[in-house]
């Protein structure tokens, strides 16, 4: 669909603000506005991120179960775009629960005026309409996200019946002293080659199948993976047992973020080991190799994110390797009735 002016969207519970109106997504013309809103929010919300228009374009080209032209809401006051929200849906692979997430960014100067609740209610109504098209053969949940620093948003969610369903944390450690760890006999690392990208990705997806909230990936997910700015195979540490990919750390260096926040951080992310090869020290060895690599590249610290209830004991491993918590994130859920 080409860029176009989208008709006004009616939103119930909208506060009385002169010039307030709601509209849909117009296409590429909206990406710079979205980045501007994210940037306006991030300092207040202590949300360290450095997204670009190109990052959004790539991400939105690979969405699943979401049509931005139907599933987004933009909030404007006069000629100023002050908020946007996006809704989508997924079905968990193991539980078969239907999950209906939504999120929003609202610039700080327009907060606490009633817009938050109106946006949230629009998302719920929209998601109920989507859910009406799905079989009623499993439980259904609204879902949304926040961090420990977004106190007012958390109060809103909890007042609307949302309950913290899961906590995720960001952890980091300096690269001054790096522990030692070796791969077990018969396991080796090899440079990631283009002909192996799909196999590596499939191995990662298999390893994460038992994680909370896992959704079976699609080819569109894979294309999004290899198109992302976080796709940096030159930094990967991938463990092999013969022709089998058995584990990995898909390292990333975000130069734009490092420049913005004046730091030298590398990310040790997408840490996974397939089930038959777990409890053999592979993850630990790959993380140590990643630390050594990042230090050689001039990084001064490494960071990662983890589910606090990770079923494979990842949090204990990271803590033992010297990572310490610096931020907490919350996934909220509410039963859809």
N, C-alpha and C positions, 0 to 999 in steps of 0.2 A: 504494500500500500504506500503510495507516495505521501509526502508531507501535505497536510491539509488542516484547516481549522475545524476542530471537533466541536460539536454542539455542547451546550452546557449540560452538566450532569446534576440531577436533583439529589441532594444529600439531606437526609432527615437529621434533626437535632443540630442543625447548623447554627452557630451563634449569630447574633445580630451585629454584624460589622459592615460598615459602609464600604461598598465596592467589592464585597466578598462574592466570589463565584467559583464554581468547580467545573473542570473539563477533563477530557481524556488525553491520551498520548497522541502527539502529532508527528512522531517520527524523529529523524535525525536532528531537527531543529531543537528538540528538547534535551538532548544529551549535554550540551554545555550548561544549560540551566540546572540539570540534575547534579552535575559536578560542582557547580557554584553553591548549591544548597548543602551538599555533603561537606564541602570545605568550610562553609559558614557554621555548620554544626560541630565539626570535629574538635575544635579547641575547647569549646564549652563542655562537650561530652567526654573529653579526654580520650578521644578516639584517634590514635595515631595511624593514619593511612594516607596514601599518596596515589589516588586513582586518577586516571586520565580519561578524556573522552574516548580515546581508542580502546581503553580497557572496557568501558561500558558498551561500546559498539560490539566488541567481540563477545562479551558476556550475553548481551541481549540477542545476538544472532544464534545462540545455542541454548535457548530456554526450552525446558520441557514443561508441558501442561500449563502453559502460560502464553497468552497472546497480549502483548503490551497494549494493543489498540482496544482491547476489551477489558483487560484486567488491571488497569492503572487509573489512578485518580490524581489530578493535579489541582492544587489550591492556589488561587490568585486573589490578591487584594489590589484592586485597581490594575495597574500594569505590572505589578510585582508578583512573581511566582514564589510562594512562601513554603510550599510543602508538596511532597508527592508520596504516593503509596503504591505498592504492587502486591497483588495476591496471586496465588498459584495453588496447585494441589499435587499430592503424591500418594502412593500406596506403599507402605513398608513391606519389605520382602518376607520377613519372618512372621510378624504378627498379623499381617494383612490389614492392619488398621489404615483407614484413610486419614491423611493429615492435610489440613488446609491452612497453610501459613500465610501471613501478611506482615509487612513491615512498613514503616514510614519515617521520613525525615521531615522535620518541621524546624524552620530557622528560629533561633532563640528569641528574637524580639516579638514573635507572634505566639509564643507559648503562654500557657495559663490564661487563655481567652476562650476556651471551650472548643478549639479546633481539634485537639487530640481525641476527644471522645467522639466527635462527629466523624473523623477519619476512621477510627476504629470500628464504629458502628456501620459505616459504609462497607468496610472490608468484610465484616461478618455477614451482612445482608448479601453481598455479592457472592461470598463463598457458599452460603446456604443455597443460592440459586445454582451454583456449579454442582454442589453435592446432590441436589435433587435429580441429577442425571446419572448418578452412580447407584449400583445395587446396594440395598440395605442389608448386606451380609457380614458386616464387620463394624467395629466401633469407629467413631469419627471424632476428630479433635481439631479445634482451632489451634493454631500455633503462632507464636511470635517470639521476638528476641530482644535482648537488652544487655546492658552491662551493669556492674555494681555502681558505676558513676552516674547512671541515668536515673536518679532517684525519683523524680516526678513521674517519669514514664512508668517505672516499676509500680509506683503507688496507683497509677491509673489501671494498669493491667490487673493488679490484685483486687482493686475495687470492683472491677468488671468480672470477677470470678476466675481469672487465670491463676494457675498454680505453678510454681517452679517445678518443672519435670526433670530437668537435668542441668548440671553446672559444668562449664568448661573453663579451663584456666590457660592463661599464657604464662610461659616460664622462660627464663633466660639464665645464662651463666657466662662469666668472663672466660677468655681463652688464655689466661696467664699460665695455668698449670693444667695439662691435659692428662687424664688417666691412661693406663695401658689396657689393651684388650686385643686378642687375636681371634681371627675366624677359626672355627673348628676344622680339623683335617678334612680335606676333600671339598671344602667350600672356598670359592674364589670370587674376586670382583673383576669385572671387565668393563671397559668403556661402553657406554650406551650407544648403539648404532641405530640408524633409522629403521632398519629391517627388524629391530627388536622392540621398538617403541610400543607396539600394540600388545606384544606378549608381556612386557613389563607392566603395562596398565592393567591387563587382565589379571595378572598375578596379584596386583595391589587390590583390585576389586574383590577377588576371592578371599584375600586375607581379611578384608573389612566386613565380610558378610555377617559375622556374628556381633557386629557393633550396633549399639542402640541407634534406631532411626534409619538403618540402612535401606536404601532404595535401589532396586536393580537398575544399573546404568544402561544407557542406550548408545547407539552409534553417534548420536548428536552430542552426548556427553564426552565421548572420546574426541570428537572433532573440536569441541570446546577446550578440552585438555591440551591438545597439541597446538591450539591457536593462542592460548593464554600467554601473557607476559611472564607468568610463573613457570612456564615450560622452559626449563634450562638444563637439558640433558648433559651438557658439558660438566655439570657439577654433581651429577648423580653418583651415588654409591649403590651398586646393584650386585647382590650376591647370587652366584650360580652354583648349582650342583649338577655337573654335566650340562645337559641341555635344558634343565629346569631353572626358572627364576624362583628363588626361594625367599628372598627378602630384599629390602631396599630402604634407602633414605633419599628422597628426591629433593636435594638441596636447592636453595634459591638465594640469590642476592638481589635485593631491590635497591638499585642505585638511586632512583629518584627519592625513595623514602629515606635512605641514608643521608642524602644531601639535604633534604628538608629538615630532618631532625638532628643533623650534624653528629652522626654516629657511624660506626663501622660494624654493622650487624649482618650476620648470615643466618638463614633459616634452615634448621634441620627438621624438615616436615615430611609428611606422608611416610612415616616410619611404619613398616609392616613386615611381618614374617608369616609365611603360609604355615598352616597348622602342623603338617608332618615334620617341620623343621624348627618348631618352637622349643624353648627351654634348653637351648644349646649355646646361648651366648652370641647368636648372630646379630641381633639388634644392637646389643651393646658394642660389639666390634665395629659395626657399620657407623654407629653414631660417633665413636672415637675417631674413625677414619675421616668422617665428615668434619669433626672439629679440627683435626690436623690440616685438612685441605683448606678450610676457611681461614685458619691462622696463616698459612702460606700465602693466601690471597690478600692478606692485609686486614682481615676482619679482627675485631677486638672482642666480640661477643657472639653467641649464637642464641637463638630463641626457637620456641615451638609452642604449639597448642595441643591440649589433651583433654579428653573427657575424664572427669574426676572418678567415674565409675567404670573406666575402661576394663573390659573383661580379661585382658591379657596381662594385667599388672603393669601397664606402661608407666603410670604415675610413680610407682615405687622405683622403677628402673631409672626414670629421669631424675628423681630426687637423689638417688644414690650416685648419679653421675654429676651432681652438683648444680642442677637446674633449680631455680627458686621462683616462686610465684610472684608475678607483678601485676596481674589483672584477672578478674573473674567475670565470666559471661553467663547469662541465664537464658535457658530456653523455657518459655512458658507454654502451658497447654490448658485448654478448657474443653470440656465435653460439648460437642455440638448437639443441641436439642432441637 
